[in-house]
Amino acid sequence: MYQELKKIAGQVLDLAKGAGAEAAAVKASHSRFVDVALRDGAPDKASASTRQGLSLRLFLKGRYAVHVTSDLRPQALKDFVSGAAALTMALEPDPQRGLPDPARYPTGPPPELDLFDPELSRATAEQWASLASHMEAEASQAAQKAGPPVVSVAGGAYGETAWGYLADSAGFSGELLETGGFAGCSVVFLDPRQDGKRRTGWWWEGGRQLAPFQEEARLSFLAAEAVRRGLGELGAKPGPSGKFPLVVENQAARQLVGHLLSALSGQTVHNQRSYLAGRLGDDIASPLLTLRDEPFIKGGMGSRWFDAEGAVSRPRALIENGMLQDYYLNTYYARKLGLKPGAGSVSNVVLEPSGGQDFARMIAGLKRGLAVTGFLGGNFNSTTGDFSLGVKGLWMEDGEAAHAVEGMNLAGNALDLWRSLLAVGNDPYPFASVRAPSLHFAETRLSGV
């Protein structure tokens, strides 16, 4: 199958050249996934699909466009390429468009990244359904033992195998075969402290291998963690308004890091919609912040050996000791901005820890402040850096949780927030490409009671 798709990609490149393209790049892809969930003993969701398709980046007489098809029959591909060429010619010329410099292509064999597990790739829909059922049963048992009335319990599982192949007219070709799976559950309690308000706890974990999802101890932990988080929200109420220290748990900190990454996008910078535009070499955060893009983490959820345009992946610092070092720049936006290209998108984002503290130790050191376990809506303006976010978590007094928190808002400016960073935890969240750790900030404006 994969060899046939490679052959089709080569045929499309030949057709593009025949249509007059000065350059072209083709990506062929094939994926298969299963997604199953049960709620209160009954099926809640069940879907499975196999997909394949092809995208063509066409550079024609100074013009550029991307075209996509899922019809891979020979005559349909001929019609697709001729139609793509006609549509591309209708666009305005854009002389900055082009393939990467061939000197940026990978050389030698790809690194071993441990992204593919044959056992997971062979897992059947029945296996994923059984895992989802097991998670629902584990969560139900743990919730019933917890005490508060249980409204609803759900368990779910997801598995995917994906293959991608990229080739271009300059001679680059490379492929990536990946597997991934997730399992988790959620629990809804009636809050006996607040007239039966509903409180939800959930937890999911994932990875490249199937084996961890066959470990009973791990599945029991997922259920127990969902229940613990639901119980932790009982009696939630707003804390006081004012400026207070803030500790953000790793899985929630990914949202704050995501805001920062959006401002580092070459497209956002070029369009003057980034508060970090024109600030290379400036101190834009606390000296404790060093943020790196690390594409070669074994088993990493964003690991890769080449990027979306075929350029070789390289580890690099985006922010070092608080100083802005680089943006995410593909060939086009690097040319537009007059800067050196690197990579146009995120692989694995890593923050260097500033010490040996995790979330539990950080909040134990809070004399008075907020421990954030999640964000609830809100907005972030990448042009100005201003943000306003709903928060939930724990109000801390003398290192102890005084009560759960809801109905509070965190507002400010990203520059001020990151400059107030006091500590970067040693507990990175491993189940996503943004591997954010827990973060401790100095006094930050909170709106509550």
C-alpha positions as MATLAB code, in Angstrom:
seq = 'MYQELKKIAGQVLDLAKGAGAEAAAVKASHSRFVDVALRDGAPDKASASTRQGLSLRLFLKGRYAVHVTSDLRPQALKDFVSGAAALTMALEPDPQRGLPDPARYPTGPPPELDLFDPELSRATAEQWASLASHMEAEASQAAQKAGPPVVSVAGGAYGETAWGYLADSAGFSGELLETGGFAGCSVVFLDPRQDGKRRTGWWWEGGRQLAPFQEEARLSFLAAEAVRRGLGELGAKPGPSGKFPLVVENQAARQLVGHLLSALSGQTVHNQRSYLAGRLGDDIASPLLTLRDEPFIKGGMGSRWFDAEGAVSRPRALIENGMLQDYYLNTYYARKLGLKPGAGSVSNVVLEPSGGQDFARMIAGLKRGLAVTGFLGGNFNSTTGDFSLGVKGLWMEDGEAAHAVEGMNLAGNALDLWRSLLAVGNDPYPFASVRAPSLHFAETRLSGV';
ca = [
       0.000    0.000    0.000;
       2.653    2.530    1.038;
       4.807    1.687   -1.979;
       1.837    2.248   -4.260;
       1.186    5.655   -2.706;
       4.857    6.579   -3.198;
       4.534    5.622   -6.860;
       1.419    7.797   -7.195;
       3.262   10.738   -5.597;
       6.027   10.389   -8.188;
       3.460   10.317  -10.988;
       1.857   13.512   -9.691;
       5.248   15.252   -9.651;
       5.760   14.244  -13.274;
       2.288   15.528  -14.166;
       3.045   18.830  -12.422;
       6.238   19.260  -14.437;
       4.279   18.446  -17.582;
       1.788   21.170  -16.668;
       4.595   23.748  -16.668;
       5.445   23.900  -12.951;
       8.928   25.202  -12.182;
       8.747   23.307   -8.874;
       6.315   21.110   -6.981;
       6.014   19.116   -3.779;
       3.642   16.231   -3.078;
       2.572   14.710    0.214;
       0.790   11.356    0.220;
      -0.831   10.178    3.436;
      -2.665    7.176    4.816;
      -4.199    6.844    8.279;
      -6.439    4.515   10.221;
      -8.088    5.293   13.565;
     -10.584    3.912   16.072;
     -12.368    6.128   18.617;
     -14.687    4.518   21.190;
     -16.433    5.814   24.319;
     -18.963    4.376   26.766;
     -21.095    6.329   29.214;
     -22.968    4.724   32.102;
     -22.636    1.259   30.601;
     -23.943    2.184   27.143;
     -22.123    3.133   23.911;
     -21.592    6.882   23.677;
     -19.350    7.074   20.617;
     -17.914    4.573   18.153;
     -16.124    5.558   14.989;
     -13.451    3.999   12.814;
     -12.047    5.188    9.530;
      -9.292    4.622    7.008;
      -8.275    7.651    4.983;
      -5.783    8.374    2.255;
      -5.124   11.452    0.222;
      -2.625   13.651   -1.519;
      -1.703   17.328   -1.393;
       0.186   19.189   -4.111;
       2.171   22.384   -3.584;
       2.495   23.968   -7.014;
       4.956   26.708   -8.036;
       3.943   27.912  -11.488;
       5.180   31.060  -13.287;
       5.810   32.878  -10.011;
       2.477   31.809   -8.578;
       1.804   29.376   -5.744;
      -1.103   27.316   -4.438;
      -1.851   24.155   -2.460;
      -4.341   21.635   -3.813;
      -5.769   18.510   -2.160;
      -7.473   15.370   -3.442;
      -8.543   11.971   -2.154;
      -9.356   10.550   -5.606;
      -6.198    8.688   -6.607;
      -7.417    7.027   -9.808;
      -5.084    7.667  -12.766;
      -7.452    9.792  -14.856;
      -8.695   11.651  -11.790;
      -5.086   12.550  -10.916;
      -4.480   13.893  -14.425;
      -7.602   16.031  -14.157;
      -6.599   17.104  -10.639;
      -3.157   18.358  -11.729;
      -4.414   20.142  -14.852;
      -7.162   21.801  -12.824;
      -4.677   22.737  -10.105;
      -2.409   24.374  -12.693;
      -5.297   26.390  -14.146;
      -6.403   27.572  -10.720;
      -2.848   28.485   -9.709;
      -2.429   30.619  -12.845;
      -5.470   32.656  -11.751;
      -3.557   33.915   -8.689;
      -1.276   36.911   -8.356;
       2.481   36.241   -8.602;
       4.332   35.812   -5.301;
       8.093   35.773   -6.023;
       9.066   34.840   -2.446;
       7.474   31.422   -2.775;
       9.693   28.420   -3.464;
      11.099   25.148   -2.232;
      13.744   25.141    0.511;
      17.411   25.452   -0.384;
      18.506   21.828   -1.064;
      21.343   22.383    1.431;
      18.631   22.285    4.138;
      17.460   18.785    3.197;
      18.413   15.835    5.437;
      21.442   13.743    4.578;
      22.093   10.211    5.725;
      19.643    7.773    7.318;
      16.821    9.077    9.533;
      17.325    8.902   13.315;
      15.566    6.223   15.346;
      12.657    8.045   16.984;
      10.578    5.090   18.280;
       7.360    6.463   16.802;
       5.911    3.162   15.548;
       4.653    0.176   17.538;
       3.657   -2.847   15.410;
       1.459   -4.151   18.221;
      -0.552   -0.923   18.378;
      -0.838   -0.815   14.580;
      -2.391   -4.303   14.658;
      -4.856   -3.546   17.472;
      -8.427   -4.149   16.356;
     -11.528   -2.055   16.869;
     -12.693   -4.701   19.331;
      -9.540   -4.199   21.412;
     -10.077   -0.443   21.604;
     -13.746   -0.981   22.474;
     -12.722   -3.395   25.221;
     -10.252   -0.834   26.582;
     -12.934    1.867   26.616;
     -15.313   -0.481   28.430;
     -12.602   -1.342   30.939;
     -11.938    2.352   31.605;
     -15.648    3.016   32.147;
     -15.886    0.096   34.588;
     -12.733    1.185   36.478;
     -14.033    4.744   36.776;
     -17.484    3.604   37.868;
     -16.055    1.400   40.604;
     -13.739    4.149   41.865;
     -16.511    6.769   41.759;
     -18.974    4.623   43.731;
     -16.378    4.182   46.489;
     -15.696    7.927   46.643;
     -18.875    8.869   48.518;
     -20.683   11.739   46.743;
     -23.645   10.882   44.492;
     -22.484    9.890   41.000;
     -24.308   11.457   38.055;
     -22.387    9.933   35.180;
     -19.265    7.963   34.334;
     -17.551    7.639   30.952;
     -14.534    5.785   29.603;
     -12.845    6.075   26.244;
      -9.997    4.858   24.059;
      -8.431    6.040   20.811;
      -5.830    4.451   18.532;
      -4.299    5.576   15.269;
      -1.684    4.524   12.738;
      -0.539    7.220   10.303;
       1.916    7.294    7.409;
       3.094   10.319    5.487;
       5.433   10.608    2.499;
       6.831   13.882    1.159;
       8.643   14.280   -2.169;
       9.498   17.312   -4.278;
      10.924   18.190   -7.658;
      14.288   19.174   -6.147;
      14.982   15.575   -5.200;
      13.860   15.348   -1.582;
      11.856   12.361   -0.374;
      11.118   11.169    3.145;
       8.485    9.258    5.067;
       7.246    8.979    8.643;
       5.259    6.053   10.075;
       3.640    6.664   13.465;
       1.292    5.063   15.950;
      -0.483    6.643   18.892;
      -3.106    5.787   21.457;
      -4.983    7.384   24.353;
      -7.179    6.080   27.147;
      -9.036    7.828   29.935;
     -12.276    8.501   31.733;
     -14.460   11.167   33.308;
     -16.684   11.236   36.374;
     -19.511   13.635   37.263;
     -20.485   14.030   40.933;
     -23.327   15.913   42.601;
     -21.772   18.406   44.991;
     -23.377   17.870   48.427;
     -21.866   21.147   49.652;
     -23.580   23.303   47.028;
     -27.143   22.122   46.434;
     -26.238   19.360   44.033;
     -24.068   21.309   41.615;
     -22.326   19.016   39.133;
     -18.560   18.585   39.430;
     -16.507   16.840   36.766;
     -13.160   15.127   37.025;
     -11.309   13.598   34.078;
      -7.932   12.206   33.139;
      -6.386   10.876   29.926;
      -2.953    9.552   29.076;
      -1.416    8.467   25.808;
       1.685    7.417   23.957;
       3.178    5.611   20.985;
       3.047    2.085   22.466;
       0.139   -0.251   23.181;
       1.769   -2.060   26.112;
       1.077    0.624   28.779;
      -2.645    0.341   28.063;
      -2.469   -3.322   28.984;
      -1.126   -2.611   32.476;
      -3.883   -2.921   35.067;
      -2.098   -0.636   37.506;
      -1.944    2.168   34.967;
      -5.620    1.865   34.018;
      -6.584    1.894   37.695;
      -4.488    5.014   38.162;
      -6.311    6.804   35.309;
      -9.671    6.095   36.956;
      -8.428    7.084   40.400;
      -6.990   10.322   39.037;
     -10.275   11.253   37.340;
     -12.124   10.644   40.615;
      -9.529   12.568   42.634;
      -9.884   15.563   40.358;
     -13.672   15.446   40.548;
     -13.586   15.303   44.346;
     -11.122   18.181   44.318;
     -13.748   20.443   42.770;
     -16.387   19.899   45.468;
     -17.371   23.089   47.244;
     -15.718   25.284   44.617;
     -16.182   29.034   45.010;
     -14.321   32.200   43.990;
     -11.259   33.362   45.853;
     -10.545   37.020   46.593;
      -9.796   39.671   43.979;
      -6.367   41.239   43.891;
      -2.770   40.437   42.968;
      -1.595   37.030   44.160;
       1.073   34.458   43.312;
       0.034   31.834   40.788;
       1.102   28.220   40.260;
      -0.175   26.590   37.055;
      -0.243   22.787   36.818;
       1.620   21.279   33.856;
      -1.389   20.085   31.851;
      -2.982   23.536   32.197;
       0.299   25.383   31.567;
       0.230   24.054   28.008;
      -2.361   26.728   27.200;
      -0.092   29.549   28.361;
       2.847   28.083   26.439;
       0.544   27.699   23.425;
      -0.206   31.429   23.516;
       3.521   32.107   23.511;
       4.088   29.762   20.569;
       1.336   31.433   18.546;
       3.211   34.730   18.865;
       6.375   32.997   17.564;
       4.723   31.905   14.301;
       6.438   33.395   11.253;
       3.081   34.089    9.625;
       1.815   35.905   12.724;
       5.039   37.922   12.976;
       4.981   38.859    9.284;
       1.355   39.958    9.500;
       2.228   42.208   12.473;
      -0.153   40.266   14.656;
       2.464   39.205   17.184;
       3.454   41.179   20.251;
       6.926   39.680   19.750;
       7.424   41.025   16.211;
      10.757   42.832   15.840;
      11.977   41.731   19.272;
      14.711   39.226   18.412;
      17.495   39.617   20.962;
      15.196   41.310   23.502;
      14.515   40.103   27.027;
      10.859   39.111   26.753;
      10.606   36.860   29.826;
      12.227   36.008   33.125;
      15.836   34.712   32.863;
      14.417   31.419   34.154;
      12.622   30.796   30.854;
      14.508   28.717   28.297;
      12.212   27.252   25.662;
      13.514   24.836   23.062;
      12.156   22.917   20.082;
      13.418   19.325   20.327;
      12.418   17.158   17.327;
      14.404   14.033   18.257;
      12.813   12.993   21.570;
      12.278    9.237   21.334;
       8.584    8.469   21.370;
       7.748   12.186   21.486;
       4.289   13.164   20.291;
       5.799   15.771   17.934;
       9.072   14.064   16.989;
      10.169   14.133   13.339;
      13.310   14.147   11.199;
      12.076   16.627    8.575;
       9.464   19.367    8.646;
       6.421   20.060    6.494;
       8.484   21.388    3.580;
      11.224   18.748    3.789;
      13.880   20.746    5.642;
      15.944   18.771    8.129;
      14.785   19.010   11.740;
      17.262   20.457   14.230;
      17.060   21.156   17.983;
      17.112   24.875   18.637;
      16.416   27.484   21.262;
      13.517   29.848   20.694;
      13.911   31.648   24.027;
      17.107   31.376   26.057;
      17.390   32.773   29.574;
      14.454   35.045   28.796;
      15.924   36.377   25.531;
      14.045   35.846   22.260;
      16.312   33.893   19.895;
      14.165   32.752   16.990;
      10.732   32.423   15.421;
       9.119   29.467   13.679;
      10.126   30.349   10.107;
       9.623   28.281    6.991;
      11.258   29.238    3.701;
       8.550   31.703    2.659;
       8.223   33.718    5.860;
      11.980   33.756    6.392;
      12.334   35.375    2.971;
       9.526   37.834    3.672;
      11.123   38.861    6.960;
      14.730   38.777    5.753;
      15.656   36.178    8.372;
      17.241   32.721    8.350;
      14.738   29.849    7.907;
      14.485   27.147   10.549;
      11.212   25.239   10.800;
       7.744   26.554   10.175;
       5.951   24.565   12.861;
       6.295   23.015   16.308;
       7.826   19.594   16.946;
       8.309   18.940   20.704;
       8.429   22.040   22.913;
      10.546   21.704   26.052;
      11.051   24.167   28.919;
      14.237   23.822   30.915;
      13.486   23.292   34.633;
      14.785   25.906   37.041;
      14.999   23.524   39.999;
      13.720   20.280   41.478;
      10.107   21.240   42.188;
       6.942   19.718   40.790;
       3.376   21.036   41.135;
       2.869   19.594   44.639;
       6.033   21.192   45.996;
       5.300   24.507   44.328;
       1.849   24.860   45.857;
       3.154   23.715   49.245;
       5.261   26.866   49.185;
       2.323   29.202   48.492;
       1.575   31.316   51.548;
      -1.505   32.760   49.839;
      -2.400   32.380   46.190;
      -4.012   30.305   43.455;
      -3.080   26.856   42.171;
      -4.528   26.615   38.655;
      -5.573   23.170   37.429;
      -7.470   24.337   34.341;
      -8.581   27.255   32.205;
     -12.231   27.831   31.320;
     -12.650   29.847   28.145;
     -11.323   33.355   27.740;
      -9.253   34.979   25.039;
      -5.701   35.873   24.045;
      -4.764   38.738   21.699;
      -1.519   37.769   19.953;
      -1.071   41.328   18.618;
      -0.933   42.995   22.019;
      -0.260   40.036   24.312;
      -3.332   40.867   26.404;
      -5.306   37.943   27.815;
      -8.335   37.229   29.978;
      -8.902   33.631   31.072;
     -11.368   31.874   33.329;
      -9.608   29.631   35.836;
     -10.336   26.736   38.170;
      -8.124   25.190   40.815;
      -7.359   25.504   44.523;
      -7.102   28.531   46.780;
      -4.000   28.075   48.924;
      -3.409   29.392   52.438;
      -0.113   28.627   54.199;
       0.656   25.819   51.779;
      -2.696   24.081   52.278;
      -5.751   23.972   50.028;
      -8.391   26.185   51.668;
     -11.082   25.428   49.079;
     -11.646   24.589   45.425;
     -11.959   27.544   43.069;
     -14.421   28.465   40.348;
     -15.774   31.768   39.030;
     -12.381   33.503   38.900;
     -10.629   35.289   36.055;
      -6.955   35.804   35.306;
      -6.130   38.881   33.227;
      -3.021   40.725   32.162;
      -0.359   40.939   29.468;
       1.843   38.076   28.325;
       5.056   40.111   28.593;
       4.294   40.966   32.211;
       3.256   37.402   32.998;
       6.371   35.719   31.597;
       8.649   38.344   33.144;
       7.126   37.464   36.520;
       8.070   33.776   36.189;
       9.566   32.553   39.478;
      10.081   28.841   38.795;
       9.853   26.258   36.016;
       8.936   22.808   37.288;
      10.648   19.488   36.646;
       7.337   17.753   35.767;
       6.816   18.172   31.993;
       3.490   16.932   30.630;
       4.586   13.992   28.427;
       1.371   13.244   26.524;
       1.482   16.120   24.012;
       3.966   17.868   21.737;
       3.952   20.877   24.094;
       5.668   19.285   27.101;
       4.929   22.113   29.523;
       5.907   21.722   33.197;
       4.187   23.397   36.132;
       4.936   27.123   36.309;
       5.140   29.510   39.272;
       4.440   33.201   38.646;
       4.735   36.179   40.976;
       1.752   38.374   41.813;
      -0.802   38.252   39.015;
      -4.136   40.041   38.820;
      -7.111   37.842   39.724;
     -10.792   38.723   39.750;
     -12.959   36.812   42.188;
     -15.073   37.877   45.133;
];
